[in-house]
C-alpha cells in the first residue's frame, strides 16, 4: 500500500507526454502529424484513463484505511532555507483527482467529434492534456510554492483555451480579460504565501497549520497581520473561482470551444479556488474574521450569479452565471464551517454542470446548419425552441441536468444543496433566507433555459436545400470562409415573440478537407433531398452525455447519511474521516427522517415554485393564455400594471446588462487608469522633462551671454571678482 502511495506522483504527469509528442510531431514531421491527427485523441483518453484508475485505487485504499500520506524530496537547501517538493494524498486530493479525470475523459471523447472540423484540432488536444497535467499537479501539491507553480500553469492553459479561436477579436479580448482578472488574484495569493512564510518559516501544509494554530491560540502573533495574509490567500481563490467582485471574466470565457466550458468552467479550473480554500481550511477556521469574510463573499456571489442569469439569451453565458452562483453556494458552505456539504456539492455540481455544458454544445452543434457557424446565433436561445423532436437524447440529458441543478430529488444536486441550506439555517437566518430565495431563482432561470431551447416551435425559418441532391455540410476551421451574399438571400431568421427579423449576410463555403456532415430525412431509407435542420449529435458526442447522466442520477447517493438501519451508505463521511484529526467539523452529523423530510419539503417546494413561474412565463400555459387574451386578467390595468412593468424592466435590464458591473469597472478602472496614465504622461513630459530641458536651455543661454562679457584681460577678471566679493561682504555685514 505504501508503495502505491509513494509512486502516486506519476498521476499528474501521465497526460503530459501527449502534449510533448504532439508538439514535437508538429515541429519535426508536421505533414504526417496533421494527416494522422485523429489518432491523437486515443492516447489523450488512454493516459487520462490510467490516471483515473490510479486515483480511484488510491481513493478506495483511503476509504478502507482512513489515513493521509505525504511523500517529500528536497529540491533546494541553502543554510536555514529548505524547499521540498512532493505529493500529498488525502481525501481532498482523491476527490479532486477523480473529478478531474472522469470529467476530463468525457470531455476528451466529446471533443474528438466536436472539434473534428477545426484545423486547430491537434493544438486543442495538446492544450487539454497540458491543462489536465497542471490541474492534477495542483491538487496533489504538498506545499504552497508547489501549488503556486501549478496555479500559474492552470491560468496559462486557461488563457490559451479561452482564446483558442484567437483570430476572433471577441475571443482574444475574452482571454485577455480572464488573464488580467486572474493576475489580480494571483498577486494576492503570492502576497499571502510570502506573509505566511515570514510568520511561520515554513510552506508545508502540516507545519503551517500547526504553527499558525499555536501562534494564534497563544497570542504570539498579530491577529491583524494573520488575517491580512489569510485574506490575500482568499483573494486568489476569489479570482480563480469567479467570486464577486472578480467574477467578470467567467461569462466572457464562454468564447472558447464548448468542451472548454465544460471542463474548465464547470468541473475543474473554477473549482481550483474552492480547492485552495478547502486545502487551507484548517488555517482559516482559527481566524473568525476570515471565515465570516468567506461566507459573506459566498452569499453575495450566490445571489448575484442567479440574478444575472435570469435574462441571458446566450445559453453558455447563462450556464456560466449559474456556475458562478453554485460556486458561491460551495464558498458559503466553507465559510460557515460546513466542510462536508461543500465538498459534497462540489462533486454533484461538477457532474451536473458538465452534463449541461456538453448538452449545450450538442444543441449548438445541431443549430449550426441553420444559422451558420456563428456563435451569436447558434448559442442564442431566442432563435431556438421546438428542438425536442430533433434532439431527443440531448433534450433528456439537458432536462436531467436542469432538474438536478434545481434541486429536484433524487438527482445529485438535491442532496448536497439541501444540506447546505440546512446548515445555513443553523449559522445565520439571513444567509439562509437569501440562499433559499436563490434556490428558487435557480429553478426559474434553469427551467427558463430549458423551455426556451426545447419547448414550443422552432422560432427560425431555415434554408430548404430541396433542389440540391446529396448536398452536405462541412464543418470548417474557426467560423469558415464567406461567399457572396446573393447565395444566402433566402436565409431569413425571424423570432416569433419579438417579431424581429435578422437577415444573415453570410453563408459559409464547403471545406473539402474534413468530414461530411450529411443529414437525411427519412424513416427507413434516405430521402431524395437534404435539408438544413437541427439534428442529433453523433454517438461520440452522445456517449459522454449518457455517462454524465448516470453520474447525475446516482452520485448524490454517496452522501446519504441516515443511520436508522434503513440506509447506511454515507461513503462521503467515511472518505473524510481523516480530517477529524486536523480540525473540528461536523462530518458525521446524522439526521433522522423527520428532519430530513422537513428540510427537503421546504427546499423542494421553493424549487417547484420557481419551475412553475418559469413554466407560466415561458411554457405552453403562457402561450394558451396569451392566445385567449387572458394574460391581463392576472394584473389589473392602471398604476399597479405600470409599476409591475417598471419592476420587470428594471430586473430584466439589471440581469441582461450584467448588473452594470462591467460598465462600472470600465468607467472606473479602465477609463480611470487611462486618465491617470495620461496625467502621469503629461506630468512626466511637461514637468519633469520640462525642468530638465529648462535647466539645459538656461545653461545654454547663460553661457552664450557670459562669453560676450569676457575681454581676455586678467585685471578685468580680478576687478569683477573683488567687486562681487565686496558686495557679498556688505550684504552679509548689513544683515548681521
C-alpha positions in Angstrom: 0.0 0.0 0.0 2.8 2.4 0.9 4.5 1.5 -2.3 1.4 2.6 -4.2 1.2 5.9 -2.4 4.9 6.5 -2.9 4.6 6.5 -6.7 1.4 8.4 -6.8 3.4 11.4 -8.1 3.1 9.8 -11.6 -0.6 10.6 -11.8 -0.2 14.3 -12.7 2.4 13.6 -15.4 0.5 10.9 -17.2 -1.2 13.3 -19.7 1.9 15.3 -20.2 3.6 13.0 -22.8 0.7 13.6 -25.2 1.4 17.3 -25.2 5.1 16.7 -25.8 4.5 14.2 -28.6 2.1 16.5 -30.4 4.4 19.4 -30.1 7.4 17.5 -31.4 5.3 16.0 -34.1 4.2 19.4 -35.3 7.7 20.7 -35.2 9.6 17.8 -36.8 7.1 15.9 -39.0 4.1 18.4 -39.4 2.6 16.8 -42.5 2.4 13.3 -41.1 1.2 14.6 -37.7 -1.6 16.6 -39.3 -2.7 13.8 -41.6 -2.9 11.4 -38.7 -4.4 14.0 -36.3 -7.5 12.0 -35.3 -5.4 9.2 -33.7 -4.1 11.6 -31.0 -7.5 11.5 -29.3 -6.8 7.9 -28.3 -3.6 8.4 -26.3 -5.1 11.5 -24.7 -8.0 9.5 -23.4 -5.9 6.5 -22.6 -3.4 8.3 -20.4 -6.1 10.2 -18.5 -7.9 6.9 -18.1 -4.8 5.4 -16.4 -4.7 8.4 -14.1 -8.3 7.9 -13.3 -7.8 4.2 -12.4 -4.9 5.1 -10.1 -6.9 7.9 -8.5 -9.8 5.5 -7.8 -7.4 2.9 -6.4 -5.9 5.4 -4.0 -9.4 6.6 -3.0 -10.5 3.0 -2.2 -7.4 2.5 -0.1 -8.2 5.7 1.7 -11.8 4.8 2.4 -10.7 1.5 3.8 -7.6 2.7 5.7 -8.5 6.3 6.7 -5.1 7.8 6.6 -3.1 10.6 4.9 0.1 10.0 3.1 2.8 12.6 2.2 6.0 11.9 0.3 8.7 14.7 0.0 12.1 15.1 -1.5 14.4 18.0 -1.2 14.7 20.5 -4.1 16.6 23.4 -2.7 18.7 23.5 0.5 20.5 26.7 1.5 21.6 27.4 5.1 18.3 27.7 7.0 16.1 27.6 3.9 14.9 24.3 2.6 12.3 23.8 -0.1 10.8 20.4 -0.7 8.6 19.1 -3.4 6.3 16.1 -3.2 2.8 14.9 -3.3 0.1 14.8 -0.6 -2.6 12.1 -0.9 -5.6 12.7 1.3 -9.4 12.7 0.8 -9.4 16.2 -0.8 -6.7 15.1 -3.3 -8.5 11.9 -4.2 -11.9 13.6 -4.6 -10.4 16.3 -6.9 -8.4 13.8 -8.8 -11.4 11.6 -9.6 -13.4 14.7 -10.6 -10.7 16.0 -12.9 -10.0 12.6 -14.6 -13.6 11.4 -15.0 -15.0 14.7 -16.4 -11.8 15.1 -18.4 -12.2 11.8 -20.1 -15.8 12.6 -21.0 -14.7 15.9 -22.4 -11.9 14.4 -24.5 -14.2 11.8 -26.0 -16.8 14.5 -26.7 -14.1 16.8 -28.2 -13.0 14.3 -30.7 -16.2 14.8 -32.7 -16.9 18.4 -31.7 -13.5 19.7 -32.8 -13.0 17.3 -35.7 -13.8 20.1 -38.2 -11.2 22.5 -36.8 -7.8 22.9 -38.2 -6.6 23.5 -34.6 -7.6 20.0 -33.6 -4.1 19.0 -32.6 -3.4 22.2 -30.8 -6.7 21.7 -28.9 -5.7 18.3 -27.6 -2.2 19.5 -26.7 -3.6 22.3 -24.6 -6.2 20.0 -23.0 -3.6 17.4 -22.0 -1.3 20.1 -20.5 -4.2 21.5 -18.6 -5.1 18.1 -17.1 -1.4 17.8 -16.1 -1.4 21.2 -14.4 -4.7 20.6 -12.6 -3.7 17.2 -11.3 -0.3 18.7 -10.2 -2.2 21.4 -8.4 -4.4 19.1 -6.3 -1.5 16.7 -5.4 0.8 19.5 -4.3 2.2 19.3 -0.8 3.1 23.0 -0.1 2.1 26.5 -1.1 5.0 27.1 -3.5 4.2 24.0 -5.5 0.5 25.0 -5.6 1.5 28.4 -6.8 3.6 26.9 -9.7 0.8 24.7 -10.9 -1.7 27.5 -10.2 0.0 29.7 -12.8 0.2 26.8 -15.2 -3.5 26.3 -14.9 -4.0 30.0 -15.6 -1.8 29.9 -18.6 -3.7 26.9 -20.1 -7.0 28.7 -19.4 -5.7 31.7 -21.3 -4.7 29.6 -24.3 -8.0 27.6 -24.3 -10.3 30.6 -23.8 -8.5 32.3 -26.7 -8.3 29.2 -28.8 -10.0 30.9 -31.7 -7.7 33.9 -31.4 -8.5 35.3 -34.8 -11.9 36.3 -33.5 -11.5 39.6 -31.7 -14.1 38.7 -29.1 -12.2 35.5 -28.1 -8.9 37.4 -28.0 -10.4 40.0 -25.7 -12.1 37.4 -23.5 -8.8 35.5 -22.8 -7.1 38.8 -22.0 -9.8 39.7 -19.6 -9.5 36.4 -17.9 -5.8 36.7 -17.8 -5.8 40.2 -16.2 -8.5 39.5 -13.7 -6.8 36.3 -12.5 -3.5 38.2 -12.2 -5.1 40.3 -9.5 -6.0 37.2 -7.6 -2.6 35.6 -8.2 -0.8 38.7 -6.9 -2.9 38.5 -3.7 -2.1 34.8 -3.4 1.6 35.4 -3.7 1.5 38.1 -1.0 -0.4 35.7 1.3 2.2 33.0 0.7 5.1 35.3 1.5 3.4 36.7 4.6 2.7 33.2 6.0 6.3 32.2 5.3 7.5 35.2 7.2 5.3 34.3 10.2 6.0 30.5 10.2 9.2 29.9 8.3 7.5 27.0 6.5 5.5 26.4 3.4 4.4 22.8 4.1 0.8 22.4 5.0 1.1 20.3 8.2 3.8 22.6 9.6 2.0 25.7 8.5 -1.3 24.7 10.2 0.3 23.6 13.5 2.5 26.7 13.8 -0.3 29.2 12.9 -2.7 27.4 15.3 -0.2 27.6 18.2 0.7 31.3 17.5 -3.0 32.3 17.3 -4.1 30.4 20.4 -1.1 31.7 22.4 -1.5 35.3 21.1 2.1 35.3 19.9 1.3 36.9 16.5 -0.5 40.0 15.4 -4.1 38.9 14.6 -4.5 41.7 12.1 -1.4 40.6 10.1 -2.5 37.0 10.1 -6.0 38.0 9.0 -4.5 40.1 6.2 -2.3 37.2 5.0 -5.3 34.9 5.0 -7.3 37.5 3.1 -4.6 37.7 0.4 -4.7 33.9 0.1 -8.5 34.0 -0.3 -8.3 36.7 -3.0 -6.5 34.2 -5.2 -9.4 31.8 -4.7 -11.9 34.6 -5.4 -10.5 35.3 -8.8 -10.0 31.6 -9.8 -13.5 30.6 -8.7 -15.2 33.7 -10.2 -16.5 35.0 -6.9 -17.7 38.6 -6.5 -16.1 41.1 -7.3 -13.6 39.2 -9.6 -16.3 37.2 -11.4 -16.3 39.3 -14.5 -14.1 37.1 -16.6 -16.2 33.9 -16.4 -19.1 34.8 -18.7 -16.7 36.1 -21.4 -14.7 33.0 -21.1 -17.5 31.2 -22.9 -16.0 32.4 -26.2 -13.8 29.3 -26.1 -15.0 26.0 -27.6 -17.9 24.4 -25.6 -15.8 21.4 -24.4 -13.5 24.0 -22.7 -16.5 25.5 -20.9 -17.5 22.0 -19.7 -14.0 21.1 -18.4 -12.5 24.4 -17.2 -15.6 26.4 -16.2 -17.7 23.7 -14.7 -15.7 21.0 -13.1 -12.0 21.8 -12.8 -10.4 25.2 -13.1 -13.1 27.2 -11.4 -13.0 24.5 -8.7 -9.3 25.4 -8.1 -10.3 28.3 -5.9 -12.7 26.1 -3.9 -9.9 23.5 -3.6 -7.5 26.2 -2.3 -9.9 27.3 0.4 -10.7 23.6 1.3 -6.9 22.9 1.5 -6.3 25.8 3.8 -9.5 25.3 5.8 -7.5 24.3 9.0 -5.8 27.7 8.7 -8.9 29.7 8.0 -11.0 28.1 10.7 -8.9 29.5 13.5 -9.3 33.1 12.1 -13.0 34.0 12.7 -12.9 37.2 10.7 -11.7 35.4 7.5 -14.4 32.7 7.9 -17.0 35.5 8.1 -15.5 37.1 5.1 -15.6 33.9 3.1 -19.3 33.3 4.0 -20.1 36.9 3.1 -18.5 36.7 -0.3 -20.2 33.4 -0.9 -23.7 34.6 -0.2 -23.2 37.7 -2.3 -22.0 35.5 -5.2 -24.9 33.1 -4.8 -27.5 35.9 -5.2 -25.6 37.9 -7.8 -24.9 35.0 -10.1 -28.5 33.8 -10.0 -29.9 37.3 -10.7 -27.5 37.8 -13.6 -28.6 34.5 -15.2 -32.3 35.5 -15.3 -32.4 37.3 -18.6 -29.4 35.9 -20.5 -30.0 34.9 -24.1 -26.7 33.1 -24.8 -27.1 29.5 -23.5 -23.5 29.2 -22.4 -23.4 32.6 -20.7 -26.5 31.6 -18.7 -24.8 28.4 -17.6 -21.7 30.5 -16.7 -23.6 32.7 -14.3 -25.2 29.5 -13.0 -21.7 28.1 -12.3 -20.8 31.3 -10.5 -23.9 31.1 -8.3 -23.3 27.4 -7.5 -19.7 28.0 -6.6 -21.0 30.7 -4.3 -23.0 28.0 -2.5 -19.8 26.0 -2.0 -17.9 29.0 -0.8 -20.8 29.8 1.6 -20.7 26.3 3.0 -16.9 26.6 3.6 -17.4 30.0 5.3 -20.0 28.6 7.7 -17.8 25.6 8.5 -19.8 23.0 6.7 -16.8 21.3 5.1 -18.6 18.1 4.2 -21.5 19.9 2.5 -19.1 22.0 0.5 -17.2 19.0 -0.9 -20.4 17.2 -1.5 -21.9 20.0 -3.6 -18.5 20.3 -5.4 -18.9 16.7 -6.6 -22.5 16.8 -7.5 -22.3 20.2 -9.2 -19.3 19.2 -11.3 -21.1 16.3 -12.9 -24.4 18.1 -13.4 -22.9 21.2 -14.8 -20.5 19.2 -17.0 -23.6 17.5 -18.4 -25.3 20.8 -19.0 -22.4 22.3 -20.8 -21.9 19.3 -23.0 -25.6 19.3 -23.7 -25.4 22.9 -24.7 -22.6 22.0 -27.0 -24.8 19.4 -28.6 -27.6 22.0 -29.0 -25.2 24.5 -30.6 -23.8 21.8 -32.9 -27.4 21.0 -34.0 -28.2 24.7 -34.7 -25.1 25.4 -36.9 -26.5 24.0 -40.2 -29.4 26.5 -39.8 -27.8 29.7 -38.7 -24.3 29.2 -39.9 -21.1 28.9 -37.9 -21.8 32.0 -35.8 -21.8 31.8 -32.0 -24.1 34.9 -31.8 -26.8 32.9 -33.5 -26.2 29.2 -32.7 -26.0 30.0 -29.0 -28.9 32.4 -28.8 -31.9 30.7 -27.1 -34.3 33.3 -28.6 -33.6 31.7 -32.0 -34.2 28.1 -30.7 -37.3 26.4 -29.5 -39.1 23.2 -30.5 -35.8 21.1 -30.5 -37.4 18.2 -28.7 -38.3 16.3 -31.8 -34.9 17.0 -33.4 -32.6 16.2 -30.5 -34.5 13.9 -28.1 -31.4 12.3 -26.4 -29.8 15.7 -25.8 -33.1 17.0 -24.5 -33.5 14.3 -21.9 -29.9 14.7 -20.8 -30.3 18.5 -20.5 -33.6 18.1 -18.7 -32.0 15.8 -16.1 -29.1 18.2 -15.6 -31.5 21.1 -15.2 -33.7 19.3 -12.6 -30.6 18.3 -10.7 -29.3 21.8 -10.5 -32.8 22.9 -9.5 -32.6 20.6 -6.5 -35.3 18.1 -7.5 -34.9 14.6 -5.8 -33.5 12.1 -6.3 -31.0 13.8 -8.6 -27.5 14.6 -7.4 -27.6 18.3 -6.5 -30.7 17.8 -4.4 -28.8 16.0 -1.7 -25.9 18.5 -1.5 -27.8 21.7 -1.9 -30.4 20.6 0.7 -27.5 20.0 3.2 -26.1 23.5 2.5 -29.4 25.1 3.1 -30.0 23.2 6.3 -26.5 24.2 7.7 -27.0 27.8 6.6 -30.2 28.0 8.9 -28.0 27.0 11.8 -25.4 29.6 11.0 -27.5 32.7 10.0 -31.2 33.0 9.2 -30.4 36.0 6.9 -27.9 33.9 4.9 -30.4 31.0 4.9 -33.2 33.2 3.5 -31.0 34.5 0.8 -29.7 31.0 -0.1 -33.3 29.6 -0.1 -34.5 32.5 -2.3 -31.7 31.9 -4.7 -32.6 28.2 -4.9 -36.0 29.4 -6.3 -34.2 31.7 -8.7 -32.0 28.8 -9.8 -35.0 26.7 -10.6 -36.6 29.6 -12.5 -33.7 30.5 -14.8 -32.6 26.9 -15.4 -36.1 25.8 -16.4 -36.4 29.0 -18.5 -33.3 27.9 -20.4 -34.8 24.5 -21.0 -38.2 25.9 -22.1 -36.6 28.5 -24.5 -34.5 25.8 -26.0 -36.8 22.8 -26.3 -40.4 24.0 -25.8 -42.9 25.2 -28.4 -41.9 25.5 -32.1 -38.7 26.3 -33.8 -38.5 30.1 -33.9 -36.5 30.5 -37.1 -37.1 29.7 -40.7 -34.3 27.7 -42.3 -33.0 27.2 -45.7 -34.6 24.4 -47.8 -32.0 22.7 -49.9 -34.5 20.6 -51.8 -33.0 21.5 -55.2 -29.7 20.1 -54.2 -29.4 16.4 -54.2 -27.0 14.7 -51.8 -25.8 18.1 -50.5 -23.7 18.1 -47.4 -22.4 20.3 -44.7 -18.8 20.5 -43.8 -17.5 21.8 -40.6 -14.8 24.4 -41.0 -11.9 25.9 -39.2 -12.8 28.8 -37.0 -16.0 30.2 -38.5 -15.3 29.5 -42.1 -14.8 31.4 -45.4 -17.5 33.7 -46.6 -19.2 33.6 -50.0 -21.2 36.3 -51.7 -24.4 37.5 -50.0 -26.5 36.6 -53.0 -26.1 32.9 -52.2 -27.7 33.5 -48.9 -30.6 35.8 -49.8 -33.2 33.2 -48.9 -31.9 32.6 -45.4 -34.2 34.6 -43.2 -34.1 34.3 -39.5 -37.1 35.6 -37.6 -38.2 35.4 -34.0 -41.8 34.7 -33.1 -42.1 36.5 -29.8 -40.3 39.7 -30.7 -41.2 39.7 -34.4 -37.7 40.8 -35.3 -36.1 39.7 -38.5 -32.4 39.0 -38.8 -31.2 38.8 -42.4 -27.9 36.9 -42.4 -25.3 38.4 -44.6 -23.0 35.4 -44.8 -23.1 31.7 -45.7 -20.1 29.5 -45.3 -18.1 27.7 -48.0 -17.7 24.0 -48.0 -14.3 22.8 -46.9 -13.3 19.6 -48.7 -10.6 18.7 -46.2 -12.8 17.5 -43.4 -15.6 15.0 -42.8 -19.0 15.4 -44.4 -22.0 16.2 -42.2 -24.8 14.8 -44.3 -28.2 14.5 -42.6 -31.1 12.8 -44.4 -34.8 13.0 -43.5 -36.3 9.5 -43.7 -37.9 6.9 -41.6 -36.4 3.9 -43.0 -34.4 5.0 -46.1 -32.5 8.1 -47.1 -34.7 10.7 -48.7 -34.1 12.2 -52.1 -33.3 15.6 -50.7 -31.1 17.0 -47.9 -32.3 19.8 -45.6 -30.6 22.1 -43.2 -32.3 21.4 -39.9 -31.5 20.7 -36.2 -30.1 17.2 -35.8 -28.9 14.9 -33.1 -25.2 14.7 -32.4 -23.1 11.8 -33.3 -22.5 8.8 -31.0 -19.2 10.0 -29.8 -20.8 13.2 -28.5 -23.8 11.4 -27.0 -21.8 8.8 -25.1 -20.3 11.3 -22.7 -23.7 12.8 -22.1 -25.2 9.4 -21.2 -22.3 8.7 -18.8 -22.7 12.0 -17.1 -26.5 11.3 -16.9 -25.6 8.2 -14.8 -23.4 10.3 -12.5 -26.2 12.9 -12.2 -28.6 10.3 -11.2 -26.6 8.3 -8.7 -23.5 10.3 -7.5 -25.7 12.0 -4.8 -26.1 8.7 -3.0 -22.5 8.8 -1.8 -23.6 11.5 0.7 -26.7 9.9 2.1 -26.2 9.8 5.9 -29.2 8.2 7.5 -28.4 5.9 10.3 -31.6 4.3 11.2 -30.8 0.8 9.9 -32.6 1.6 6.6 -29.8 3.4 4.7 -26.2 3.2 5.7 -24.4 4.4 2.6 -22.6 7.5 3.8 -19.5 6.9 1.8 -18.5 10.6 1.8 -18.3 10.8 5.6 -16.1 7.6 5.6 -13.9 9.3 3.0 -13.5 12.5 5.0 -12.8 10.7 8.3 -9.0 11.6 8.4 -9.8 15.3 8.5 -11.2 14.9 12.0 -7.6 14.8 13.2 -6.9 18.3 12.0 -9.9 20.4 12.7 -13.3 20.1 14.3 -16.0 19.8 11.8 -19.4 18.3 11.9 -18.6 15.5 9.4 -20.8 12.8 10.8 -23.9 14.8 11.5 -26.5 12.1 11.5 -30.1 13.1 11.0 -33.4 11.4 11.3 -36.1 11.0 8.8 -38.3 13.8 10.2 -35.6 16.4 10.0 -34.7 15.3 6.5 -38.2 15.4 5.2 -38.9 18.8 6.9 -35.9 20.4 5.2 -36.4 18.5 1.9 -40.1 19.6 1.6 -39.1 23.2 2.2 -36.3 23.3 -0.4 -38.2 21.2 -3.0 -41.2 23.4 -2.6 -39.1 26.5 -3.4 -37.6 24.8 -6.4 -41.1 23.7 -7.7 -42.4 27.2 -7.2 -39.5 28.5 -9.4 -40.3 25.9 -12.0 -43.9 26.8 -12.0 -43.2 30.5 -12.5 -40.9 29.7 -15.4 -43.5 27.5 -17.0 -46.1 30.2 -16.7 -43.9 32.8 -18.3 -42.2 30.6 -21.0 -44.2 27.5 -21.3 -47.4 26.5 -23.1 -49.6 27.8 -20.3 -48.5 31.4 -21.1 -49.0 30.7 -24.8 -52.5 29.4 -24.3 -53.5 32.3 -22.0 -52.0 34.8 -24.4 -53.9 33.3 -27.3 -57.2 33.6 -25.3 -56.4 37.1 -24.2 -56.4 36.2 -20.6 -52.9 37.3 -19.6 -54.1 40.7 -18.5 -56.5 39.2 -16.0 -53.7 38.4 -13.6 -52.8 42.1 -13.2 -55.3 45.0 -13.2 -54.7 47.8 -15.5 -53.7 51.1 -14.1 -50.9 52.2 -11.8 -50.3 48.6 -10.5 -49.7 47.3 -14.0 -47.4 50.2 -14.8 -45.5 49.6 -11.6 -45.1 45.9 -12.3 -43.9 46.6 -15.8 -41.3 49.0 -14.4 -40.1 46.4 -11.9 -40.0 43.8 -14.6 -38.0 46.1 -16.9 -35.7 47.0 -14.1 -34.9 43.4 -13.3 -34.5 42.5 -16.9 -32.1 45.3 -17.6 -30.1 44.6 -14.5 -29.7 40.9 -15.5 -29.2 41.4 -19.2 -26.6 44.2 -18.6 -24.7 42.0 -16.1 -25.7 44.2 -13.2 -23.8 47.1 -14.8 -20.7 45.8 -13.1 -18.7 45.6 -16.3 -19.8 49.1 -17.2 -18.7 50.3 -13.7 -15.4 48.6 -14.0 -14.8 50.1 -17.4 -15.5 53.6 -16.3 -13.7 53.4 -13.0 -10.8 51.2 -13.7 -10.2 51.2 -17.5 -11.0 54.8 -18.2 -9.7 55.9 -14.8 -6.4 54.2 -15.3 -6.1 55.7 -18.7 -6.8 59.1 -17.4 -4.3 58.6 -14.7 -1.7 57.3 -17.2 -2.4 60.4 -19.4 -1.9 62.7 -16.4 1.3 61.0 -15.4 2.5 61.2 -19.0 1.7 64.9 -19.1 3.5 65.4 -15.8 6.5 63.5 -17.0 6.7 65.1 -20.4 5.9 68.7 -19.4 7.0 69.0 -15.8 9.9 66.5 -15.2 11.2 66.7 -18.7 10.4 70.5 -18.8 12.5 71.2 -15.7 15.4 69.1 -17.1 15.2 70.7 -20.5 14.7 74.2 -19.0 17.9 73.8 -16.9 19.8 72.8 -20.1 18.3 75.7 -22.1 19.0 78.2 -19.4 22.6 77.0 -19.1 23.0 77.4 -22.8 21.7 81.0 -22.8 23.7 81.9 -19.7 26.9 80.5 -21.3 26.2 82.3 -24.5 25.6 85.6 -22.6 28.7 85.2 -20.5 31.1 84.5 -23.3 30.5 88.0 -24.7 31.3 89.6 -21.4 34.8 88.2 -21.2 37.5 90.5 -22.7 40.6 88.4 -22.2 42.2 90.6 -19.6 43.1 89.1 -16.2 43.0 92.5 -14.5 39.3 92.9 -15.5 38.5 89.4 -14.2 40.2 90.2 -10.8 38.3 93.5 -10.6 34.9 91.8 -11.2 35.8 89.1 -8.7 36.7 91.6 -6.0 33.6 93.6 -6.7 31.4 90.5 -6.3 33.2 89.6 -3.0 32.8 93.2 -1.7 29.1 93.2 -2.5 28.5 89.9 -0.7 30.5 91.0 2.3 28.5 94.2 2.6 25.2 92.3 2.3 26.5 89.8 5.0 27.5 92.6 7.4 24.3 94.6 6.8 22.1 91.6 7.7 24.3 90.5 10.5 
